[in-house]
Every structure is written in structure tokens, then in C-alpha cells.
């Protein structure tokens, strides 16, 4: 199950132009994506970064797993060129 704070979703859309509904496309899909443990921001809870495709392009999603079956989206934005290159390298290494 995916969840998020609606106020944070609205703020994220204003700041980054990506809704959490769009970000959920990546986390809910079976598409291969790059997943990174975010050690820098995991003091209070384990945070992860996922990079992968949605309908509009490549997106970066920050999320945490609050309960065993509940993933909470923290933020989302379209990828930078460097993040796109990192994703492509990851995908090439999988073949």
C-alpha cells in the first residue's frame, strides 16, 4: 500500500511539478528501477531513493516503509541529467 500526506503532495507539486500520484506509478509498477538506501537522511527512519520510468519520463522518488506493507512517499521530482545517466548505467549492468 502507498500513502502520503496531501499537504506535502501539494507542496511537492508546486516545487517540483510532480505529484505523488505520478510517483506512485513507479513504486507500484513491476518495471525495473534503481533503488538506493539513503544513509545520509536515515537517522530517524530508513529512507530510500528510487529512480525509474513513469509516463512523463524518469522520476526520482524518496520514500520510507513505515509498516511492513505501507510505503510512504516523502518527495518526488523529475531526474537530473546525472541521475538519468546513473539509471541508464544501472539498467545496462542488468543485461
C-alpha positions in Angstrom: 0.0 0.0 0.0 1.2 3.5 -0.8 0.4 6.6 1.2 1.4 10.2 1.5 0.5 13.5 3.2 -1.8 15.5 0.9 -0.4 18.9 2.1 3.1 17.6 1.3 1.8 16.3 -2.1 0.5 19.8 -3.0 3.8 21.5 -1.9 5.8 18.9 -3.9 3.7 19.6 -7.0 4.3 23.4 -6.6 8.0 22.9 -6.0 8.9 20.0 -8.4 6.0 19.7 -10.7 5.5 16.0 -9.9 2.5 14.7 -7.9 2.8 11.8 -5.5 0.1 10.0 -7.6 2.6 10.1 -10.5 5.4 9.0 -8.2 3.3 6.1 -7.1 3.3 4.8 -10.7 7.0 3.9 -10.3 6.6 2.2 -6.9 3.5 0.3 -7.9 4.9 -0.9 -11.2 6.8 -4.1 -11.9 9.3 -2.1 -14.0 12.9 -2.4 -13.1 14.2 0.6 -11.3 17.3 1.7 -9.4 16.8 1.7 -5.6 19.4 3.3 -3.2 19.4 3.3 0.6 19.7 7.0 1.6 22.1 6.7 4.5 22.5 10.5 4.9 18.8 11.0 5.7 18.1 7.8 7.6 18.7 8.9 11.2 15.1 8.8 12.3 13.8 6.2 9.8 15.2 4.2 6.9 14.8 6.2 3.7 15.2 5.0 0.1 15.6 6.7 -3.3 14.0 5.0 -6.3 14.8 6.2 -9.9 12.8 4.9 -12.8 10.3 5.5 -15.5 6.8 6.9 -15.3 4.6 8.2 -18.1 6.4 11.6 -18.3 9.9 10.4 -18.1 12.4 9.4 -15.4 11.5 10.3 -11.8 13.3 10.2 -8.5 11.1 9.2 -5.5 12.2 9.4 -1.9 10.2 7.0 0.3 10.2 5.1 3.6 8.5 1.9 4.7 6.5 2.8 7.9 4.9 -0.6 8.4 5.6 -3.9 6.7 3.2 -3.3 3.9 2.9 0.5 3.9 5.2 2.7 1.8 5.1 6.4 2.4 6.2 8.8 -0.3 8.2 11.7 1.0 9.1 13.6 -2.2 9.3 13.2 -5.9 10.8 15.1 -8.9 12.0 14.5 -12.4 15.6 13.3 -12.6 18.6 15.5 -13.4 20.9 14.5 -16.3 23.3 12.9 -13.8 20.5 10.8 -12.3 19.3 9.8 -15.7 22.8 8.7 -16.6 23.1 6.7 -13.3 19.8 5.0 -14.1 21.0 4.1 -17.6 24.2 2.6 -16.2 22.2 0.6 -13.8 19.9 -0.7 -16.5 22.9 -1.6 -18.8 24.6 -3.5 -16.0 21.4 -5.6 -15.6 21.6 -7.0 -19.1 
